[in-house]
Amino acid sequence: MTNKVDILLGLQWGDEGKGKLVDVLTPRYDIIARFQGGPNAGHTLEFEGTKHVLHTIPSGIFHSTVTNLVGNGVVIDPVVFAKEIAALRVKNVPVNDRLLISRKAHVIVPTHRLLDRASEASKGEAKIGSTLKGIGPSYMDKTGRNGLRVGDLLDEKFPQLYEALKQKHIHLLKGFEAFYTPQEGELDAMEKEFMEGVAVLKSLTIVDSEHYVNRALLEGKKILAEGAQGSMLDIDFGTYPFVTSSNTVAAGACTGIGIAPARIGEVIGIFKAYCTRVGGGPFPTELTDETGEHMRKVGNEFGSTTGRARRCGWLDLPQMKYACMINGVTQLIMMKADVLSDFDTIRVCTHYQTAEGLIDYLPYDIDPSKVQPVYADLPGWKMDLTGMRHDHELPDALTGYIAYIEEKLGVPITVVSVGPDRTQTIVREKALA
């Protein structure tokens, strides 16, 4: 019987801790496949006292028994990619033996990054908080049928294809001259680094990933599809326009690695015990007071890719219900329960107050002027969780918090994380299959 692909993705605005959990779950799988996003992602893994940050490479790369695939739905910046590979090789990770690249993945070129900067600068106060990595312009070229793919790097016509795309971008940049102009010689320096990255990319194993994945399923291999960012940053279902440029929800795995919907198995949704967001956009439960600042400090809430401080707030159940619904989540993983250990009372948003009345679902517009969070208060656990390794050790107040969320969402919480290290992970009795 053909196996199915399990999906692991974030249910909030990203930064939920997907990298750590992929690393923890990897021994259960044969293949880890990234299905969307690009170097705007930052997946942090911590083990043996060392922190590792991955941007494009799947989080299973540190495991010798697993193949890692960068799927066709990903956009790759050869410069960032080459640096990531170099950092792994310093740690004696045999990247070439463990990593495959989809021939259909799109490539971020230097002028994509310049366009990203120019576009964001032109928005002024309305800027969306782009990471300026060229992700948006790259996906725009993909949907506009102008993009370069990894397969094109191997084509003898690559120099002409690259030059045509570059000239198109230079023409577009002229429209942004009032807001942004590249420095003299900047593009030349970026191109030199880009071509060096292209050489590294071409040295890796490049495959027709949709055939590879489906053959692997027929052979009985177990595959985990790894998402980037979070459900509320999805281009269709997120808080548009403050979103990323790809489909971060479970459906994105179908188009991002080339599998049919019937091939999806478990959908594992990761969320923080509270909520964070980076950049602009609505965030109903945001705390701009000392409580939010304390969450940020204790949780070390600063972006692993950008270093920007994350906005912090209480858990938002209407938002979580929405994310569980559109993804078809079958099990939940709670991250950073340890961060809330300092609080006497834990607040949870259960409803929104709107002009039309009280609602318990995510509406079209969650601008703070239109929705006000309504909270339930639960007792805090006031106990250090970081040394706990078993479900029975968890304090009653935390067990109650977990049960409350399970009841409201109708989905079991199968794993609780109590610290950044891979060992600080509690698999509950309702364990993962």
C-alpha positions, -999 to +999 in steps of 0.1 A: +000+000+000+013+035-009+024+055+021+011+090+027+030+123+033+027+138+067+028+176+069+043+198+097+034+235+096+030+266+117-005+277+128+002+313+137+023+340+121+055+319+119+084+314+143+064+286+161+094+263+164+090+241+133+128+235+129+132+220+163+102+197+159+112+185+124+146+177+139+129+158+168+106+139+144+131+132+117+141+097+130+105+086+122+109+094+085+130+086+054+127+119+036+122+155+048+109+178+021+106+216+023+075+226+002+075+265+001+091+297+011+128+307+008+156+323+028+131+345+046+125+314+068+147+308+098+144+273+114+163+272+147+176+238+160+194+234+193+212+203+205+244+193+223+247+229+235+249+244+200+223+265+181+219+259+143+198+282+120+186+269+087+170+291+060+164+269+029+177+235+037+153+211+054+157+206+092+165+169+089+199+176+075+217+167+107+204+131+106+225+106+087+197+082+078+174+108+061+173+124+026+164+161+025+146+176-004+142+212-014+109+210-033+097+229-064+076+253-043+107+268-027+126+298-040+163+295-037+189+323-033+222+307-044+241+331-023+223+323+010+222+286+000+260+285-005+267+301+028+243+277+045+260+247+030+295+261+039+283+265+076+271+229+076+303+215+061+323+233+088+303+211+112+312+180+091+277+175+078+280+156+044+255+179+026+260+163-008+251+129+005+219+141+022+204+169+000+184+169-032+172+200-051+141+201-073+148+210-109+116+231-108+124+253-078+127+289-087+159+310-083+163+344-066+186+366-086+203+397-073+179+421-090+150+404-071+166+416-039+170+451-053+134+452-064+123+440-029+141+469-013+127+494-038+092+482-035+093+482+003+108+517+004+081+530-019+054+520+005+065+544+032+044+540+064+023+512+046+053+489+043+045+452+051+077+443+069+094+423+041+126+405+050+141+421+018+154+387+006+138+390-029+111+364-021+081+385-033+097+395-066+108+360-072+073+346-067+059+374-089+082+363-117+071+327-112+034+335-115+042+360-143+060+332-162+093+351-163+112+332-136+144+312-137+144+277-123+172+255-110+169+234-143+177+266-162+211+268-145+221+236-162+210+249-197+236+263-221+213+292-226+214+302-190+236+334-195+210+347-220+180+338-198+197+355-168+205+386-188+170+390-201+155+387-166+181+412-152+173+438-179+136+435-172+143+441-135+166+471-143+138+486-163+114+481-134+138+496-109+138+529-128+102+533-117+113+533-081+142+559-084+123+584-063+124+559-034+155+537-039+186+536-061+212+509-058+247+521-050+273+523-078+289+489-083+265+472-059+249+450-085+282+439-100+293+427-065+260+410-060+263+392-093+298+379-086+286+364-054+255+350-071+275+332-098+297+317-071+265+304-054+252+291-087+283+270-091+277+255-056+240+248-064+250+230-097+274+208-077+245+193-058+221+165-069+192+180-089+161+158-094+127+158-109+112+160-074+076+151-081+087+118-096+112+112-068+086+118-041+059+097-057+083+068-064+094+070-028+058+066-016+053+036-038+084+021-023+070+025+012+092+054+023+079+078+050+079+114+041+075+146+062+067+178+043+081+208+062+065+242+059+080+276+064+064+308+080+029+302+094-007+298+083-016+334+090+011+345+065-005+324+037-009+345+005-046+334+003-057+328+038-034+350+059-038+386+070-034+400+035-015+421+024+008+415+055+016+380+043+043+360+025+042+352-012+034+315-011+008+291+002+020+282+038-011+260+045-013+222+040-026+225+005+008+241-004+024+208+002+005+193-028+018+219-052+051+224-034+064+188-038+040+174-063+016+151-045-021+145-048-044+156-020-052+119-013-016+114-005-017+136+026-016+117+059-012+134+093-013+172+094+008+183+124+001+219+135+027+237+157+018+267+178+033+286+207+016+286+241+012+323+234+014+342+201+040+363+183+043+382+150+071+399+132+066+430+111+034+449+103-002+437+101-031+431+125-025+412+157-057+412+179-041+399+211-009+419+209+005+431+243+022+465+241+027+467+279+052+452+304+036+418+301+043+417+263+079+429+270+084+402+296+072+375+271+096+388+245+125+388+270+119+354+285+110+338+251+140+354+234+115+366+208+138+380+181+138+368+145+164+342+136+166+356+101+161+393+106+169+398+143+138+420+146+119+420+179+087+400+177+054+414+188+040+392+216+004+385+229-018+359+244-031+328+226-059+335+201-084+307+198-105+321+170-073+324+150-063+289+160-097+274+151-094+290+117-059+276+111-069+241+122-099+243+098-081+254+067-052+229+073-072+199+084-050+196+115-050+161+130-027+168+159-012+197+177+023+205+191+026+232+218+058+251+219+074+273+245+051+263+274+081+272+297+080+308+287+047+313+305+060+299+338+064+333+353+027+343+350+002+340+378-026+341+353-027+329+317-051+347+294-067+331+263-087+350+237-119+330+232-140+355+212-139+388+193-162+417+201-173+433+169-198+459+158-221+430+149-217+413+183-196+385+198-180+360+174-157+330+179-143+328+144-118+347+123-135+374+102-123+389+069-108+419+087-092+417+121-080+452+123-078+462+160-104+490+153-129+463+143-123+434+166-116+435+203-103+403+220-124+388+248-104+367+273-108+338+296-084+337+326-067+304+335-044+297+365-006+299+358+017+271+368+045+291+383+070+263+380+102+257+360+094+232+332+127+231+315+140+199+333+108+179+328+109+151+303+076+132+309+039+140+307+032+130+343+057+156+356+037+186+342+020+207+368-018+205+370-023+240+359-004+234+326-023+201+321-055+221+326-044+247+300-036+219+275-070+203+281-088+236+277-071+242+243-079+206+232-115+210+241-119+243+223-101+232+192-112+196+190-077+184+182-053+165+206-020+181+217+005+153+213+038+170+221+047+198+245+080+216+242+095+229+275+128+244+262+149+250+230+169+218+231+157+187+212+158+168+245+133+193+261+104+177+243+076+158+260+057+132+239+024+127+257+004+095+261-016+104+229+017+099+211+024+106+174+017+077+151 
